[in-house]
Amino acid sequence: MREKKNKSLILLLLCLFFIVGLSVNTARADLVVKIGYVDFLRIFHEYEKTKELEAKLTMENEADQKMLSERRQMIEEEIDKLKEELETQELMLSESAKKEKQVEMERRIEELDEFSVYIEQRNQEREAKYTDEILKDLELRLSSIIKSIAEKEGYRFVFRKGNLFYVTPEKEFDLTDKVLAQLNEEYKAETESGE
């Protein structure tokens, strides 16, 4: 009888170990975490709004460069005229008149330099403004899009690629294409609806 109790106890313990073993394996399967990352730089450059604003920026900068070129040509012609007058009338002009023409040429050269600096600053400010506009837009949109994709596909963590020391080459962890597709889709719908 004691032997039967021992066998029953051993059988009970084996069943208990088996059940505990199954529950531990199940718990460990739940601990497997799905991790993804997003390439923010790629999103920034491939975002449709970025492309539109870059085209607008290029067009505005080209217009400024054309204006600068036209002004440069006009001022250079004026300077050439002043030089010619100075050379042809050198013997007839007083020293003060010569000096006046020299000062006028220097003033025109300085005016051109100042205008060039103004155009360059304006282009830089415009680029910074457009970049800020895009970054603010991405800041508003990205977290909800990434959260939506992560929840739908079971990702527990999504990191910014630039913050990682190493990124595996497997595309299964890269959510950038999915985020870009949704981001551009939302932007297209927004622009078509006229918001």
C-alpha positions in Angstrom: 0.0 0.0 0.0 2.9 2.3 0.8 4.3 1.5 -2.6 1.0 2.4 -4.3 1.0 5.7 -2.4 4.6 6.4 -3.5 3.7 5.6 -7.1 0.6 7.9 -6.9 2.8 10.6 -5.3 5.4 10.3 -8.0 2.7 10.3 -10.7 1.2 13.4 -9.1 4.6 15.1 -9.0 5.3 14.3 -12.6 1.9 15.7 -13.7 2.6 18.8 -11.6 6.0 19.3 -13.1 4.6 18.7 -16.6 1.8 21.3 -16.0 4.3 23.8 -14.5 6.7 23.2 -17.4 3.9 23.9 -19.9 2.9 27.1 -18.1 6.5 28.3 -17.9 7.0 27.7 -21.7 3.7 29.5 -22.4 4.8 32.5 -20.2 8.1 32.6 -22.0 6.4 32.6 -25.4 4.5 35.7 -24.2 7.8 37.3 -23.3 8.9 37.3 -27.0 8.8 41.0 -27.9 8.3 42.3 -31.4 10.6 45.2 -32.0 10.7 47.6 -34.9 12.4 50.8 -36.0 11.7 53.8 -38.2 14.2 55.7 -40.3 13.3 59.3 -39.6 15.7 60.8 -42.1 14.3 58.7 -44.9 10.7 59.7 -43.8 11.7 63.4 -43.8 13.2 63.2 -47.3 10.5 60.9 -48.9 7.5 62.7 -47.3 5.4 64.3 -50.1 5.1 67.6 -48.2 8.9 67.8 -48.1 9.1 67.2 -51.8 6.5 69.9 -52.5 8.2 72.4 -50.2 11.7 71.6 -51.7 10.3 72.3 -55.2 8.8 75.5 -54.0 12.0 76.5 -52.3 14.0 75.7 -55.4 11.6 77.9 -57.5 11.8 80.8 -55.1 15.6 80.6 -54.8 16.0 80.5 -58.5 13.8 83.6 -58.8 16.0 85.3 -56.2 19.2 84.3 -58.1 17.7 85.7 -61.3 16.9 88.9 -59.5 20.5 89.0 -58.1 21.9 88.3 -61.6 19.9 91.1 -63.2 20.9 93.6 -60.5 24.5 92.5 -60.7 24.5 93.0 -64.5 22.9 96.5 -64.1 25.4 97.6 -61.4 28.3 96.2 -63.4 27.1 98.2 -66.4 26.9 101.3 -64.3 30.4 100.7 -62.9 31.7 100.2 -66.4 30.1 103.5 -67.5 31.6 105.3 -64.5 35.0 103.8 -65.3 34.7 104.8 -69.0 33.6 108.4 -68.0 36.6 108.6 -65.6 39.0 107.4 -68.3 37.7 109.6 -71.1 37.2 112.7 -69.0 40.3 112.2 -66.7 42.1 115.3 -68.0 39.0 117.5 -67.7 37.8 116.4 -64.3 39.0 118.0 -61.1 40.5 115.8 -58.4 37.2 116.1 -56.3 35.2 115.0 -59.4 37.5 112.1 -59.9 37.2 111.1 -56.3 33.4 111.5 -56.5 33.3 109.0 -59.4 35.6 106.6 -57.5 33.4 106.8 -54.4 30.3 106.2 -56.5 31.9 103.1 -58.0 32.8 101.8 -54.6 29.3 102.5 -53.3 27.7 100.5 -56.2 30.1 97.6 -55.5 29.2 97.7 -51.8 25.5 97.8 -52.7 25.9 94.7 -54.9 27.7 92.9 -52.0 25.0 93.9 -49.5 22.2 92.7 -51.9 24.0 89.4 -52.4 24.2 88.9 -48.7 20.5 89.8 -48.3 19.5 87.2 -51.0 21.6 84.5 -49.3 20.2 85.2 -45.9 16.7 85.2 -47.3 17.2 81.9 -49.0 18.6 80.4 -45.7 15.7 81.8 -43.7 13.2 80.4 -46.2 14.9 77.0 -46.1 14.8 77.0 -42.2 11.2 78.0 -42.3 10.2 75.2 -44.6 12.3 72.7 -42.6 10.6 73.8 -39.4 7.2 73.5 -41.0 7.9 69.9 -42.1 9.4 68.9 -38.7 6.4 70.3 -36.8 4.0 68.5 -39.2 5.9 65.2 -38.7 6.0 65.7 -35.0 2.2 66.0 -35.0 1.6 63.0 -37.3 4.3 60.4 -36.7 3.5 59.3 -33.2 -0.1 58.4 -33.9 0.8 56.7 -37.2 3.6 54.7 -35.6 1.3 53.8 -32.6 -1.4 52.7 -35.0 0.9 50.4 -37.0 2.6 49.0 -33.9 -0.7 48.2 -32.2 -2.2 46.6 -35.4 0.9 44.5 -36.0 1.8 43.6 -32.4 5.0 45.6 -32.0 5.9 46.3 -28.4 8.7 48.7 -29.1 9.4 51.0 -32.0 12.7 52.9 -32.1 14.1 55.7 -34.2 16.9 54.2 -36.3 19.3 57.1 -35.6 19.2 56.3 -31.9 20.4 52.7 -32.4 24.0 51.5 -32.4 23.2 48.5 -34.6 20.3 47.7 -36.9 19.8 44.3 -38.3 19.5 44.2 -42.1 16.3 42.2 -42.1 13.4 44.4 -43.4 10.9 42.8 -41.1 12.0 45.2 -38.3 11.9 48.3 -40.5 8.5 50.0 -40.4 9.6 53.0 -42.4 7.8 52.0 -45.6 4.6 51.4 -43.8 4.8 54.7 -41.9 5.7 56.6 -45.1 2.8 55.1 -47.0 0.3 56.0 -44.3 1.8 59.5 -43.8 1.8 60.3 -47.5 -1.7 58.8 -47.9 -3.0 61.1 -45.1 -1.2 64.1 -46.5 -2.6 63.5 -50.0 -6.2 63.1 -48.6 -5.7 66.3 -46.6 -4.4 68.3 -49.6 -7.2 67.0 -51.9 -9.9 67.9 -49.3 -8.4 71.4 -49.3 -7.4 71.6 -45.6 
